[in-house]
Amino acid sequence: MVISYLLWSIVSPVVTRIYCGQSYLLYCGHSLSPAVNRISCGQSYLCGPSYSTPPNVQTGTINYGTGVLVLTTDETIDVTPYGTQVDLTVFFINQIAGSTTADNVNTGDSTGTYVSTDVGSATVVEQDGQSITLHLTELARVGALLTSGTPGGDGGANHLDIGSGGLLDIGLNPSVVAQLVLQELPDALPPVLLSGRVNLSTGVLVVVGNEILDVRVPMNTSGMYVGDVSGDMYLNLQGCAIHVQEARDFSYDFTVTLTEKQRVALIAVSNTPGGDHEPSVLDVHARTITDMAGNTNQPSLNLIMNETEDSVPPRLTSATIHYGLGVVALGFSETINYTSLNLQHALLMDHNGGTGASLPLTDCTILPQAQAPQYYNDTINAPSRHYVVFVLDELTRSLAIALSNTNGGDSSTLTVALSSLFITDMARNHLVAVPAYDLVETPDLLQPVVTFGVLNYSTGLLRITTNETIDVTASATTMDLNGFTLHNDASTTVVGLQGASVRDVDDVSFDITLTEEQRALAIALSNVPGGDGSPVRMSIAAGAFVDVAQNDNVAVVGMPLSEGKNDDDDS
């Protein structure tokens, strides 16, 4: 065979001499006459100079719903393999022609300026031809959409900029710089929600979609329900806190924080401790969330929730005591299981801890949780059902005052000590033990009131009962007997009790033993044998005695006395 002319030609296998009986593949990019693909024995060929005209990109069409970018060229382009034949680093979709991502101004918030989208991470369909198909990443798809002339964009059509050498024709000639206005197809595909997950310790619930969602504005959570089975509408998520993100904080998911009431309700239908052993499901109805093009979601029902159990133990966060009412209210870091409350694991203690007196609370009365502070408040900042409330028995209340930093106390703040078995949260986590926590003390400012009086004429014992514990220890300084008198309606005689004796025992009742003269005069004023037939009455001046908080008594005027033997008189 004869080669008439060989110049810059490329054959396979690579040869310097062509032998008869062999067939050789001639790569494109060179002209032969006659036109052939292989050189054959017995033929004469003319191999002309290599073809060097660069390829040109003619059009670009982008579908913002699928992220597919299709380019057309004036000749066949070599895209096999695209990793070496296509230089995606010089491809940019731009709001302003000629821009690159270097022109974006990222201020770290929604006020940044973004004019260019990098296409470098796209994939190319490996099929040589005059039509090249690129699949943008989701991030690039949305970035380009935001600067487009379609819904979700800024109103102006995007440009496609391709730098020199972005493409090669099959003769390996690099393309020149290309700039063209893209033909834009809007994103008309609704987002699809795929799954949900919730952390029951924090109440943070995340819903994941199949594309980047628009979380720049709040979504409509009234269409979101969690329950045991799809459709039961057990728990509506309206009112939860919505995490609104910055304009360029692209995400496939959206996040909400449940209210405390919602979090606890979700625990009850979960497959975690405190739940019903079945995983919860999420129903998201239509028009709850939009994608970046403004398309609203279609219903996504029966999404199985990935549940992370509540493993955070409750902590004591507040403790108050009202010494006048004897009411103790304890606040915790989360909703607590009121039925688990066990006062056997609580003590009131002197501020000195183990060195001071301690008071058990086993005789106290637990009030219904509905009487606890904030019970009906369902907001996140002032959550409900975080409190327990109980009332001290009278003896414990009076002893607590003696250990307090209020009137009648020892000038040190009372503390409360709780073991881990005192209470649990709704997920059955035990309380973090509290060795000593200072109570916020409200002093007892309530004046004691006399409710009953009985006089034993045989012994002269006058027992006076009040509505609270009276301080009669060292009665010489705490009780003024000049303020006690006996009288009746039929006589002007008044019997003062100065000189009588007082039993020095703090209690809700206190005993005064009359002198013999006082006893005889009292009989004369009574309706017992030896008396004038009128009942004896008692008057007590205000300030004649004090309670353990040193409050003066309310005055008593003409209270009838029961006449006879005291029920437990042991004198």
C-alpha positions in Angstrom: 0.0 0.0 0.0 1.1 3.6 -0.5 0.7 6.6 1.7 0.8 9.6 -0.5 1.0 12.2 2.3 1.0 11.8 6.1 0.9 15.0 8.3 0.0 15.1 12.0 -2.1 12.1 11.6 -2.8 9.7 14.5 -3.3 6.0 13.9 -3.8 3.0 16.2 -1.7 1.2 16.9 0.9 3.9 17.0 3.3 3.3 14.1 6.1 4.9 12.2 5.7 2.7 9.2 2.5 1.1 7.8 2.9 -2.5 6.7 0.9 -4.4 4.1 -1.7 -6.7 5.5 -2.4 -4.6 8.5 -5.4 -2.4 9.3 -5.1 0.8 11.2 -7.6 3.1 13.0 -7.3 6.7 12.1 -8.5 9.1 14.8 -10.9 11.9 13.9 -9.5 15.3 13.5 -7.6 14.5 10.3 -8.9 14.5 6.7 -8.2 11.6 4.4 -9.0 11.2 0.7 -10.9 9.1 0.2 -12.7 9.5 3.5 -12.2 6.3 5.5 -12.0 5.1 9.1 -9.3 2.5 8.5 -6.3 2.2 6.2 -6.3 -0.9 4.1 -3.7 -2.6 2.0 -3.6 -1.9 -1.7 -5.1 1.6 -1.4 -3.7 5.0 -1.7 -4.7 7.8 0.8 -4.0 11.4 1.2 -3.7 12.5 4.9 -4.3 16.2 5.1 -3.5 18.6 7.9 -5.3 18.2 11.3 -8.7 19.9 11.8 -8.4 22.7 14.4 -11.7 24.6 14.5 -12.9 24.8 18.2 -16.4 23.7 19.1 -19.1 26.2 20.0 -21.9 26.0 22.6 -25.1 27.2 21.0 -27.8 26.9 23.5 -28.5 26.0 27.2 -31.7 24.9 28.8 -32.1 24.3 32.5 -35.0 22.6 34.3 -35.1 24.0 37.9 -37.4 21.1 39.0 -34.9 18.3 38.0 -31.6 20.3 38.0 -30.9 19.1 34.5 -28.9 21.4 32.3 -28.8 20.5 28.5 -26.3 22.2 26.2 -26.2 22.0 22.4 -23.1 22.5 20.3 -22.2 22.9 16.6 -20.3 19.6 16.5 -19.8 16.4 18.3 -18.3 16.8 21.8 -16.1 14.2 23.5 -17.5 13.6 27.0 -16.1 10.1 27.6 -15.0 10.0 30.3 -16.3 13.4 31.5 -13.9 13.4 34.4 -11.0 14.1 32.0 -12.8 15.5 28.9 -15.0 18.1 30.5 -13.6 20.8 32.8 -16.6 21.7 35.0 -14.5 24.1 37.1 -15.0 26.8 34.4 -18.9 26.4 34.3 -20.9 29.0 36.1 -24.6 29.9 36.2 -24.7 33.6 36.8 -27.1 36.4 37.5 -24.7 38.7 35.8 -22.9 37.5 32.7 -19.1 36.9 33.3 -19.4 36.4 37.0 -17.8 33.7 39.1 -18.4 32.6 42.7 -15.6 35.0 43.6 -18.1 37.7 43.1 -20.4 36.4 45.8 -20.4 38.4 49.0 -21.1 36.1 52.0 -21.8 38.1 55.1 -22.8 35.1 57.1 -26.5 36.1 57.1 -29.3 36.8 54.8 -27.9 40.2 53.7 -25.2 38.6 51.5 -25.0 39.1 47.8 -25.0 36.0 45.6 -24.7 36.3 41.8 -22.9 33.1 40.7 -23.5 29.3 41.2 -20.6 26.9 40.8 -21.4 23.9 38.6 -18.2 22.1 39.4 -19.8 19.2 41.3 -22.3 18.3 38.6 -22.3 15.0 36.7 -22.3 14.6 33.0 -24.1 11.9 31.0 -21.3 10.1 29.2 -22.6 10.1 25.6 -20.6 11.8 22.8 -22.8 14.1 20.6 -24.0 17.6 20.0 -26.2 17.5 23.1 -24.6 17.4 26.5 -26.6 16.7 29.6 -25.5 17.8 33.1 -27.1 16.9 36.4 -26.6 19.7 38.9 -26.2 18.9 42.6 -29.2 19.9 44.7 -27.2 22.8 46.2 -26.3 24.1 42.7 -29.9 23.6 41.5 -31.3 25.8 44.3 -28.5 28.3 44.1 -29.2 28.8 40.4 -33.0 28.9 41.0 -32.6 31.8 43.4 -31.0 34.0 40.7 -33.4 32.8 37.9 -36.4 34.4 36.2 -38.7 31.6 37.5 -40.8 31.3 40.7 -38.4 31.5 43.6 -35.9 33.6 41.7 -35.0 37.3 41.5 -36.9 37.9 38.2 -34.0 37.9 35.7 -33.0 35.0 33.5 -29.6 33.3 34.4 -26.6 33.3 32.2 -24.3 30.4 31.5 -20.6 31.2 31.4 -18.1 28.5 30.2 -14.5 29.3 30.4 -11.9 28.4 27.7 -11.3 24.7 27.4 -14.5 23.7 29.2 -15.3 21.2 26.4 -13.4 19.2 23.8 -14.5 18.1 20.4 -13.6 14.6 19.3 -10.6 16.0 17.7 -9.5 17.2 21.1 -9.9 20.9 20.2 -10.8 22.9 23.3 -13.9 25.1 23.3 -13.6 28.9 23.5 -15.2 31.1 26.1 -19.0 30.9 25.9 -21.6 33.2 27.3 -25.4 32.7 26.7 -28.7 33.4 28.3 -30.3 30.2 29.6 -33.7 28.9 28.6 -35.3 28.3 32.0 -38.0 25.8 32.9 -39.6 26.5 36.3 -39.6 24.0 39.2 -43.1 22.7 39.3 -42.5 19.6 41.4 -43.9 19.6 45.0 -41.6 18.6 47.8 -42.1 15.2 49.3 -41.5 14.6 53.0 -39.7 11.3 53.7 -39.2 10.8 57.4 -39.2 12.4 60.9 -37.0 12.1 63.9 -37.4 13.4 67.4 -35.2 13.8 70.5 -37.5 13.3 73.4 -35.0 14.8 75.9 -35.0 18.2 74.1 -38.3 18.1 72.2 -36.5 18.9 68.9 -38.4 17.3 66.0 -36.9 17.2 62.5 -38.8 16.4 59.3 -36.7 15.4 56.2 -37.7 16.1 52.6 -36.5 14.9 49.2 -35.2 18.4 48.3 -34.0 21.6 49.8 -36.9 23.2 51.7 -37.7 26.8 52.2 -37.1 27.4 55.9 -36.6 31.1 55.6 -40.2 31.7 56.9 -42.3 29.7 59.4 -44.3 26.8 58.0 -47.9 25.9 58.8 -47.6 23.4 61.7 -51.4 23.2 62.1 -51.3 20.4 59.5 -48.8 18.3 61.5 -49.9 15.4 63.7 -48.2 12.7 65.7 -50.0 9.7 67.0 -50.0 5.9 67.5 -51.5 5.3 64.1 -51.8 7.5 61.0 -55.0 9.5 61.0 -55.7 9.4 64.8 -54.8 13.1 65.1 -53.6 12.5 68.7 -51.2 15.4 69.0 -51.3 18.5 66.9 -48.0 20.4 66.6 -49.5 23.9 66.3 -47.8 26.2 68.7 -44.4 24.6 68.6 -41.3 26.8 68.1 -40.2 26.9 64.4 -36.5 27.1 63.6 -36.4 29.8 60.9 -33.0 29.7 59.1 -31.0 32.2 57.2 -31.6 32.7 53.5 -28.6 30.6 52.3 -28.7 28.0 55.1 -29.9 25.3 52.7 -31.4 22.2 54.2 -33.4 19.1 53.2 -35.2 19.3 56.6 -37.0 21.6 58.8 -36.8 21.7 62.6 -39.3 22.6 65.3 -39.1 22.4 69.1 -42.2 21.0 70.8 -43.8 22.8 73.7 -43.3 20.9 77.0 -46.8 19.7 76.9 -46.3 18.4 73.3 -43.0 16.7 74.2 -44.6 14.9 77.2 -47.6 13.8 75.1 -45.3 12.4 72.4 -43.4 10.4 75.0 -46.7 8.7 76.0 -47.2 7.3 72.4 -43.5 6.5 71.8 -41.5 3.3 71.8 -39.3 4.7 74.6 -39.4 4.6 78.4 -42.7 6.2 79.5 -44.4 5.3 76.2 -46.7 2.6 75.0 -44.1 0.4 73.3 -45.1 1.3 69.8 -43.2 3.8 67.6 -45.1 7.0 66.9 -46.0 8.1 63.3 -46.1 11.5 61.8 -48.8 12.8 59.4 -47.9 16.0 57.5 -50.9 17.3 55.6 -50.8 19.4 52.4 -49.6 23.0 52.4 -47.4 22.6 55.5 -44.0 23.5 53.9 -42.8 24.9 50.6 -39.7 24.3 48.5 -37.5 27.1 47.3 -39.7 27.6 44.3 -42.8 28.1 46.4 -44.3 24.7 45.7 -46.3 23.3 48.7 -46.0 19.7 49.8 -48.5 17.0 49.1 -49.8 15.0 52.1 -47.1 12.8 53.6 -48.8 10.3 55.9 -47.7 7.5 58.2 -44.0 8.6 58.4 -42.4 6.4 61.1 -40.6 8.5 63.6 -37.0 7.8 64.6 -37.3 8.3 68.4 -34.4 9.1 70.7 -35.5 8.5 74.3 -35.6 11.1 77.0 -32.5 10.2 79.0 -32.1 13.5 80.9 -33.0 13.3 84.6 -35.1 16.0 86.1 -33.4 18.6 88.4 -34.7 20.7 91.2 -34.8 24.3 89.9 -36.8 26.2 92.6 -38.1 25.7 96.1 -40.4 28.0 98.0 -42.1 27.9 101.4 -44.9 30.0 102.8 -44.6 29.8 106.6 -48.1 31.3 107.2 -49.8 28.7 105.0 -47.3 25.9 105.4 -47.2 25.4 101.7 -44.1 24.1 100.0 -43.7 24.3 96.2 -40.9 22.6 94.4 -40.1 23.3 90.7 -38.3 21.0 88.4 -36.5 21.3 85.1 -39.2 19.4 83.2 -42.6 17.9 83.6 -42.6 15.4 86.4 -44.7 12.3 87.1 -46.8 13.5 90.0 -47.9 9.9 90.9 -44.3 9.0 91.6 -43.9 11.6 94.4 -42.7 10.0 97.6 -42.3 12.4 100.6 -40.4 9.7 102.5 -37.4 10.7 100.4 -37.5 14.4 101.4 -36.3 16.4 104.5 -36.4 20.0 105.6 -33.1 20.8 107.1 -31.3 23.5 109.0 -29.1 25.5 106.7 -26.1 23.9 108.3 -27.0 20.6 106.6 -26.2 17.5 108.6 -25.2 19.5 111.7 -28.6 21.0 112.2 -32.1 19.7 112.9 -34.0 17.9 110.1 -37.7 17.5 109.7 -39.3 14.6 107.9 -42.2 15.3 105.6 -44.2 12.0 105.8 -47.1 13.6 107.6 -47.6 16.4 105.0 -50.5 16.6 102.7 -49.8 16.4 98.9 -52.1 18.8 97.0 -53.5 18.0 93.6 -51.1 19.1 90.8 -53.7 21.4 89.4 -53.0 23.6 92.5 -49.3 23.8 91.7 -47.9 27.1 90.2 -48.0 27.5 86.4 -50.2 24.4 86.0 -52.3 25.8 83.3 -49.4 27.6 81.5 -48.3 25.7 78.4 -45.7 28.1 77.0 -42.1 27.2 76.5 -40.7 29.9 78.8 -43.1 29.2 81.7 -43.8 25.4 81.3 -46.6 23.7 83.0 -46.7 20.7 85.3 -43.1 21.2 86.5 -44.1 21.6 90.1 -45.2 19.6 93.2 -46.9 21.2 96.1 -47.7 20.0 99.5 -48.8 21.4 102.9 -46.9 20.9 106.1 -48.7 19.5 109.1 -48.9 22.0 111.8 -46.2 20.6 114.0 -43.7 20.5 111.1 -44.7 24.0 110.0 -44.0 25.4 113.5 -40.7 23.6 113.7 -39.7 24.8 110.3 -40.3 28.4 111.3 -37.9 27.8 114.2 -35.2 26.8 111.7 -35.9 29.6 109.3 -34.5 33.0 108.5 -37.8 34.7 109.3 -39.4 36.0 112.5 -39.3 33.2 115.1 -36.4 31.5 113.4 -32.7 31.0 114.0 -31.6 33.5 111.3 -30.5 30.7 108.9 -32.3 29.8 105.7 -34.2 26.5 105.7 -33.1 24.0 103.1 -34.7 21.0 101.5 -32.9 17.7 100.8 -34.2 15.2 98.2 -33.0 11.7 97.3 -33.1 10.4 93.7 -36.2 8.4 94.7 -38.3 11.5 95.5 -39.8 11.7 92.0 -39.3 10.8 88.3 -40.0 12.5 85.1 -42.5 11.2 82.5 -39.8 9.0 80.9 -39.1 7.4 84.4 -35.8 9.1 84.9 -35.1 9.6 88.6 -34.4 13.0 90.0 -30.8 14.2 90.4 -30.3 13.9 94.2 -30.3 17.2 96.1 -28.2 17.2 99.3 -29.4 20.8 100.2 -31.3 23.5 98.4 -32.1 26.8 100.0 -35.8 27.6 100.2 -37.2 31.0 99.2 -38.9 31.9 102.4 -42.2 33.8 102.8 -42.6 34.8 106.5 -45.7 33.9 108.5 -47.6 37.2 108.9 -50.9 35.7 109.8 -52.2 36.5 113.3 -53.3 33.6 115.5 -57.1 33.3 116.1 -58.7 31.7 119.2 -61.3 29.2 118.1 -62.4 27.5 121.3 -62.1 27.7 125.1 -63.0 25.3 128.0 -62.8 25.8 131.8 -62.7 23.0 134.3 -64.2 24.5 137.4 -62.9 21.6 139.6 -59.3 22.2 138.7 -59.3 25.7 137.5 -57.7 24.6 134.2 -58.5 26.9 131.3 -57.6 25.5 127.9 -57.6 27.8 125.0 -57.4 26.4 121.4 -56.2 28.5 118.4 -55.8 27.9 114.7 -52.0 27.5 114.9 -49.1 26.8 117.2 -48.7 29.3 119.9 -45.3 30.3 121.4 -45.7 29.7 125.2 -42.1 28.6 125.8 -40.8 31.0 128.4 -44.4 32.2 128.8 -43.3 35.0 131.2 -42.0 36.8 128.1 -44.3 35.7 125.4 -47.7 35.9 127.2 -49.4 38.8 128.9 -52.0 37.4 131.4 -53.2 41.0 132.1 -54.9 40.7 128.7 -57.1 37.7 129.8 -60.4 38.3 131.6 -63.5 36.3 132.5 -66.9 37.8 132.8 -70.6 37.3 132.0 -73.6 39.2 130.9 -75.4 39.3 134.2 -72.6 40.8 136.3 -70.2 43.7 136.3 -67.6 41.5 137.9 -64.5 41.0 135.8 -61.9 38.3 136.8 -58.4 39.1 135.6 -56.0 36.2 135.1 -52.8 37.9 136.2 -51.0 35.6 138.6 -52.3 32.4 137.0 -49.8 29.9 135.8 -49.1 28.8 132.2 -47.9 25.4 131.0 -44.8 26.2 128.8 -45.5 23.9 125.9 -45.8 25.2 122.3 -49.0 23.8 120.7 -52.2 24.9 119.0 -53.7 24.8 122.5 -52.3 26.3 125.7 -53.3 25.8 129.3 -53.7 28.4 132.0 -54.3 27.2 135.6 -56.3 29.8 137.6 -55.4 30.7 141.2 -57.9 29.5 143.8 -59.4 33.0 144.1 -59.8 33.2 140.3 -61.4 29.8 140.2 -63.9 30.7 142.9 -64.8 33.9 141.2 -65.3 32.1 137.9 -67.7 29.6 139.5 -69.7 32.6 140.9 -70.0 33.9 137.3 -71.0 30.6 135.8 -74.2 28.6 135.3 -72.8 25.6 137.3 -73.9 25.0 140.9 -72.7 28.0 142.9 -73.0 30.4 140.0 -75.4 33.1 139.0 -76.9 31.1 136.1 -75.1 33.0 133.2 -72.4 31.4 131.1 -68.9 32.6 131.6 -67.4 34.5 128.8 -63.7 35.1 127.9 -62.1 38.2 126.4 -58.4 38.4 125.3 -56.7 41.6 124.4 -54.8 41.8 121.1 -51.1 41.1 121.7 -51.8 39.0 124.9 -49.9 36.1 123.2 -48.0 35.4 120.0 -47.6 32.5 117.6 -44.2 30.9 116.9 -43.6 33.6 114.2 -44.2 36.2 116.9 -47.4 37.5 115.4 -49.8 39.1 118.0 -53.2 37.4 118.4 -56.4 38.7 117.1 -58.5 40.2 120.0 -61.3 38.1 121.5 -64.4 39.8 122.9 -66.9 37.8 125.0 -66.3 34.3 123.7 -68.5 31.8 125.7 -66.5 29.1 127.5 -67.5 25.5 127.6 -67.9 24.6 131.2 -66.9 21.2 132.6 -64.0 18.8 132.6 -61.4 19.1 129.9 -61.3 16.0 127.6 -57.7 15.2 128.3 -57.3 16.9 131.7 -54.7 15.0 133.6 -54.3 17.5 136.5 
